[in-house]
Amino acid sequence: MNIHRAFVALAGATVLSTSGTRLSAIAIPWLVLTTTGSPVLTGLAGFAEMLPYVLAKALGGPLIDRIGARRIAIWCDYLSTIGVALVPLFYWAGLLSIWVLLPSVALIGALRAPSDAAKQALVPTVAALGKVPLERVTGVMGASDRLAGTVGAAAAGGLIALLGPAPALLANAVAFLLSALVVAIGIPRHEAPARDRSTSYRTELAAGWTVLRSDPVLRALVIMIAITNLFDQAYATVLLPVWVRTAGLDVTWVGIFLAAFSGASIVGAGIAAAIGERLPRLTVYTIGFLCAGPMPLAIFAMDAALPVLVGVLVVSGFAAGFLNPILGVILFERIPSAMVGRVIALFGALAWGLMPFGGLYAGLLVDNLGIVVALGITGLLYLLATLAPVAIPSFRQMRRKPLVPA
C-alpha cells in the first residue's frame, strides 16, 4: 500500500465536503435573501444550521473515539448527501417555504458536524500511517480547506446564477457522496488507541472537557476563535450578500470575493505546510487574524472600487492561510491521542459556539443601522478580538512542545 494514500485521501475528502459546504453557505442565504428580502430571516437560516452543528459536534466526540473517526466520517457524509438533497427536492415539489427550509438546514448542520470533527481527528493517524511530519499534514489540510473554499465559492456563483440557489445544492449532495467514497477507499481501517471500555459516555465527555479546560493555551484559543467566528459568520451569511445586493451586483460577486480570499489563502497554507515548523507561531497567528478579519470588513465599509476590494481580499486571504496549520499542530501537540476525537470535537463546538448568532447579529444590525455602519462596527469589534494574543499572557505559551502521549 502507498503510505501516502491515506494522506491524499483525507485531503481529497476535505476538499470535496468543504467545497460543497461552501456552496451551500452561499446558496442558502442568497435563497432566503432573494425570496424574502429580509436580512433577519437570512440570519435565522444561518442560526438554524449552526446551532445543531455546534450541539452535534460537542456531543459527538466520545462517539468518534468509540466508533472510530473513519466510520463516523463515512456514514455522516452518506447521510449528509440525503439531507442536502432534500432542499432541491422540496423546491421542485413546490413545498420549499422558509419554514420547511429551516428544519432542512438544521438536519444538514447536525449531520455535517460529526463528519468535520472526524476528518480532523484523523490527522494524527494519517500522519503516522504516511510517516509525514504533523506540520506537513496540518499545512496540507489547511491548504485543502482553503482550496475547497475557493472551488466552492467559485462554483456557487456560477451554479446559482445558472440553476437557482435551491437546485444548485445538488452539487453539494454529490460532493458529500464522493467524500464518503474517498475516505472509505483511500483510508485503511486502523486499530484505535486502547481505552477503558468500562467508562460511560458521560464520563468520556467530561474527560474531554477536563483536558480542554485545564490547558491555558487551548482555553485562550477557543475563546478568541469563538468571538472571531461570530463575526466571520455575520460577514459570510449576511453582511457580504447584503453589500453585494445593495451595490447592485449579482450573486456571482459573492463567489468572486470569497474565491479571491480563499484562493490566496491556499498559497499561505502551502507555505505553512513547507516551513511551518520554522515560523514564529504567536507572531504569525496575530498578523494572520489582523489581516483575515478587520481588513476585509473595513474595505467593504469604505465602499472601495471593485479592483481594490479584490486586492485587499487577496492579501487578507494569504495571511489567513497560515492560521489553520498553526492551530492544528497546537491542538494535536496538547491532546492525548486516545482522546483526540472528543477534545477536537469539543474545541470545534466551542469555537463555533457563537456562530449561530452571527447571522442574527448582522441581520439586526443591518436592519437598524444600515450595511455600511454594520460593516464598520463589526470590523472594529473584530479588531479588538484579534489583539487578544498581545494582551493575554497565556497565548505566549504557544511554543512548540512534544506530542502528548495517550
C-alpha positions, 0 to 999 in steps of 0.5 A: 500500500502507498503510505501516502494514500491515506494522506491524499485521501483525507485531503481529497475528502476535505476538499470535496465536503468543504467545497460543497459546504461552501456552496451551500453557505452561499446558496442558502442565504442568497435563497432566503435573501432573494425570496424574502428580502429580509436580512433577519430571516437570512440570519435565522437560516444561518442560526438554524444550521449552526446551532445543531452543528455546534450541539452535534459536534460537542456531543459527538466526540466520545462517539468518534473515539468509540466508533472510530473517526473513519466510520463516523466520517463515512456514514455522516457524509452518506447521510449528509448527501440525503439531507442536502438533497432534500432542499432541491427536492422540496423546491421542485415539489413546490413545498420549499417555504422558509419554514420547511427550509429551516428544519432542512438546514438544521438536519444538514448542520447536525449531520455535517458536524460529526463528519468535520470533527472526524476528518480532523481527528484523523490527522494524527493517524494519517500522519503516522500511517504516511510517516509525514511530519504533523506540520506537513499534514496540518499545512496540507489540510489547511491548504485543502480547506482553503482550496475547497473554499475557493472551488466552492465559492467559485462554483456557487456563483456560477451554479446559482446564477445558472440553476437557482440557489435551491437546485444548485445544492445538488452539487453539494449532495454529490460532493458529500457522496464522493467524500464518503467514497474517498475516505472509505477507499483511500483510508485503511481501517486502523486499530484505535488507541486502547481505552477503558471500555468500562467508562460511560459516555458521560464520563468520556465527555467530561474527560474531554472537557477536563483536558480542554479546560485545564490547558491555558493555551487551548482555553485562550484559543477557543475563546478568541476563535469563538468571538472571531467566528461570530463575526466571520459568520455575520460577514459570510451569511449576511453582511457580504450578500447584503453589500453585494445586493445593495451595490447592485451586483449579482450573486456571482460577486459573492463567489468572486470575493470569497474565491479571491480570499480563499484562493490566496489563502491556499498559497499561505497554507502551502507555505505553512505546510513547507516551513511551518515548523520554522515560523514564529507561531504567536507572531504569525497567528496575530498578523494572520487574524489582523489581516483575515478579519478587520481588513476585509470588513473595513474595505467593504465599509469604505465602499472601495472600487471593485479592483481594490476590494479584490486586492485587499481580499487577496492579501487578507486571504494569504495571511489567513492561510497560515492560521489553520496549520498553526492551530492544528499542530497546537491542538494535536501537540496538547491532546492525548491521542486516545482522546483526540476525537472528543477534545477536537470535537469539543474545541470545534463546538466551542469555537463555533459556539457563537456562530449561530448568532452571527447571522442574527447579529448582522441581520439586526444590525443591518436592519437598524443601522444600515450595511455600511455602519454594520460593516464598520462596527463589526470590523472594529469589534473584530479588531479588538478580538484579534489583539487578544494574543498581545494582551493575554499572557497565556497565548505566549505559551504557544511554543512548540512542545512534544506530542502528548502521549495517550 
